[in-house]
């Protein structure tokens, strides 16, 4: 569960979604951890955007760079 919350939190920061206020709760990441996720999330978004309609994206987590 902790890993899922961390990933969700990093995604919220990356997308500019609220990270404070009612229903959001305490951040599961330290202040510097969201900054380390921005590059990989940007790279993933770029790869996904480059897939043509009807195409597929094969991603091997931990091995693709």
N, C-alpha and C positions, 0 to 999 in steps of 0.2 A: 504494500500500500504506500509506503514512503516513497518508493521510486516513481509510482504513478503520480503522486502529488507533486514531486519535484519536476517531472516532465511537464505536467499541466501548468505549473507556476512559470517555468521558463517560457512556455508557449504564450501564456498571458502577457508576460513582459515583452516578448518579441512582437506580438500583434498589437501592442499598445492598449490592451484591455485593462480594466480597473484591477489594481492590486491592493487597494485599500477600501475600507467601507464595510457596510453591512453584508454579511454572508461570505466574505472573502477569507477571513481568518488570518492566522499568523503565517508569515512566509516560511516555507520549508527549506529555503536556500539562503546562503549567506549573501551579503551584498555583492561580492565579486562573481558568484557563480552564474547569474543570468548573463553577464557580459561574455562569459566563455561559451555560451550556447548560441549567441547571435550568428557567428560565422557558419557553424554547421547547419543551422536552420535556414540561413540565406542560401547556402549551397544546395540544400535539399529542395527548397522552393524553386531555385533556378533549374535544377534537373527536371523537376516535375513539370514546370512550365514549358520546357523544351520538348516534351513528349507530344507528338502529333495526335490529333483526335483519332481514336480507335487504336492508338499505339499502347505499348506497355513499358513499364519501368521496372527493371530488375535491380534490386538494391540488396547487397550483402552487408548488413550492419557490422561495423568493426573492421571490414576489409576494404570497402570502397572509400576513396579519398577524393 
